[in-house]
Amino acid sequence: MKYVCVRVSAAVLCVCDGVRFGQLCSGNSANSQRTSDKWGRGNYGARRGDRLHKGLDIVCSDGSIVYAPFDVTLNGRVTVYNDPTKAAINSGINLSGQGLCFKLFYVQPDRTSGMVRAGQRLGVMLPMQSVYPGITSHIHVQMCDRSDPTSHF
């Protein structure tokens, strides 16, 4: 792993270069990305009405086991929505590891603190079809700083 640091004004920005996510979801060893379905596209920057998608969607069937992509620290639960009609998928986890800080949405974590080794179970994919019928079920990967995670896949 290599860190690239650049001075920007009075601050120094360091980017973790070369980190690749291991398998996130059982049944998707290649971390295939959600492409297009009736609900939209899963790429970073895709249009969501008047806003842009600030994550990357990795295909994951409802009820599948979700794995740690590398050794991670669990940094608490994520609340995805404030909309009670989406309660069935309103969970995720904050994680850090390999110099990255990121969130996984639509996951019911087994626990929300401590450490998990690469390839070990983090939790279970929530029932996305119950909220978005016909969507390609997926885990939403979002960097804490909302930057594009695509280069890590």
C-alpha distance (Angstrom), angle and dihedral (degrees) to the residues before:
residue distance angle dihedral
M1 . . .
K2 3.77 . .
Y3 3.79 129.6 .
V4 3.79 118.6 -147.1
C5 3.80 113.6 -158.5
V6 3.79 124.7 -167.7
R7 3.80 127.9 -177.3
V8 3.79 109.6 -125.5
S9 3.79 110.5 -174.8
A10 3.83 105.3 -56.7
A11 3.81 94.4 -20.2
V12 3.78 132.1 77.7
L13 3.80 117.2 -136.6
C14 3.81 116.7 -156.8
V15 3.79 121.2 -167.1
C16 3.77 123.8 -165.2
D17 3.81 104.7 -129.0
G18 3.78 125.7 -162.0
V19 3.82 100.0 16.9
R20 3.82 110.8 142.2
F21 3.78 125.1 -166.7
G22 3.78 115.7 -122.4
Q23 3.81 120.9 -141.9
L24 3.81 110.9 -45.2
C25 3.79 101.8 -176.1
S26 3.80 136.3 34.4
G27 3.79 108.9 -111.3
N28 3.83 93.5 29.1
S29 3.81 107.4 74.4
A30 3.83 91.3 159.6
N31 3.84 94.0 53.5
S32 3.82 90.0 -124.0
Q33 3.77 111.9 -159.8
R34 3.78 125.4 -126.1
T35 3.78 108.0 -106.2
S36 3.81 120.1 -176.9
D37 3.80 131.3 -28.1
K38 3.81 135.6 150.6
W39 3.83 89.7 -75.5
G40 3.82 95.2 54.3
R41 3.79 138.5 -99.3
G42 3.80 129.8 -42.3
N43 3.78 101.1 -144.0
Y44 3.80 123.8 112.9
G45 3.81 109.7 -91.5
A46 3.83 95.6 22.6
R47 3.80 114.0 149.5
R48 3.82 117.7 -98.3
G49 3.79 101.3 -177.6
D50 3.81 104.9 -75.7
R51 3.81 95.3 -6.7
L52 3.79 139.3 59.8
H53 3.81 127.2 -113.0
K54 3.82 106.5 -109.2
G55 3.78 97.9 -164.5
L56 3.80 144.6 46.5
D57 3.80 121.9 -107.3
I58 3.82 117.1 -137.3
V59 3.82 115.6 -164.5
C60 3.81 113.0 -108.8
S61 3.80 127.2 160.1
D62 3.79 118.8 -126.4
G63 3.80 110.4 -90.0
S64 3.81 94.8 18.6
I65 3.78 122.4 139.7
V66 3.81 114.3 -101.9
Y67 3.81 117.8 -146.3
A68 3.80 136.2 -158.2
P69 3.83 106.7 -101.9
F70 3.84 90.4 -147.4
D71 3.81 133.8 -19.0
V72 3.80 104.9 -44.5
T73 3.78 142.0 -179.6
L74 3.80 114.9 -135.0
N75 3.81 109.8 -131.2
G76 3.81 103.0 -177.2
R77 3.77 142.2 -73.4
V78 3.81 124.6 -53.0
T79 3.79 123.5 -140.3
V80 3.80 104.7 -148.9
Y81 3.82 102.3 -173.1
N82 3.79 140.8 22.2
D83 3.81 89.0 -153.5
P84 3.84 114.2 104.0
T85 3.83 90.9 -154.6
K86 3.82 87.1 68.5
A87 3.82 95.9 49.6
A88 3.82 92.4 118.7
I89 3.83 90.7 68.0
N90 3.80 100.4 27.3
S91 3.79 98.9 119.3
G92 3.77 141.4 86.3
I93 3.79 143.2 142.9
N94 3.82 136.9 -108.2
L95 3.81 112.4 -134.9
S96 3.77 140.6 177.4
G97 3.78 133.3 -170.0
Q98 3.80 142.9 125.1
G99 3.81 88.5 33.4
L100 3.82 92.3 -58.0
C101 3.80 132.5 113.9
F102 3.81 114.7 -157.7
K103 3.80 145.7 150.8
L104 3.79 131.7 -134.1
F105 3.82 114.1 -151.5
Y106 3.83 127.3 -157.9
V107 3.81 93.5 30.9
Q108 3.80 126.9 123.2
P109 3.81 99.7 -146.0
D110 3.80 120.0 -143.3
R111 3.81 87.5 -140.2
T112 3.80 137.0 -6.5
S113 3.80 105.2 -143.0
G114 3.76 137.9 46.2
M115 3.78 129.6 41.8
V116 3.80 132.8 -56.7
R117 3.80 124.3 -163.8
A118 3.80 123.6 -128.7
G119 3.80 111.7 -76.7
Q120 3.80 95.3 14.3
R121 3.78 121.3 125.2
L122 3.83 117.5 -87.4
G123 3.79 97.2 175.8
V124 3.80 143.8 -74.4
M125 3.81 133.6 -56.3
L126 3.81 109.8 -109.8
P127 3.86 123.3 -125.3
M128 3.80 100.0 -86.3
Q129 3.82 93.0 167.3
S130 3.82 89.6 65.3
V131 3.82 90.0 63.1
Y132 3.82 102.5 28.0
P133 3.84 107.7 28.7
G134 3.81 111.3 -157.0
I135 3.80 96.0 16.3
T136 3.79 119.0 129.6
S137 3.80 98.6 -105.5
H138 3.78 110.5 -122.9
I139 3.78 150.4 157.8
H140 3.79 112.6 -111.4
V141 3.83 110.5 -138.1
Q142 3.80 112.9 -158.8
M143 3.78 126.4 176.5
C144 3.82 113.4 -132.6
D145 3.80 90.2 -119.7
R146 3.85 89.6 46.7
S147 3.81 91.6 -118.6
D148 3.81 121.3 145.9
P149 3.85 112.5 -77.7
T150 3.83 94.5 -170.8
S151 3.82 95.5 103.0
H152 3.81 89.1 61.6
F153 3.82 91.6 62.6
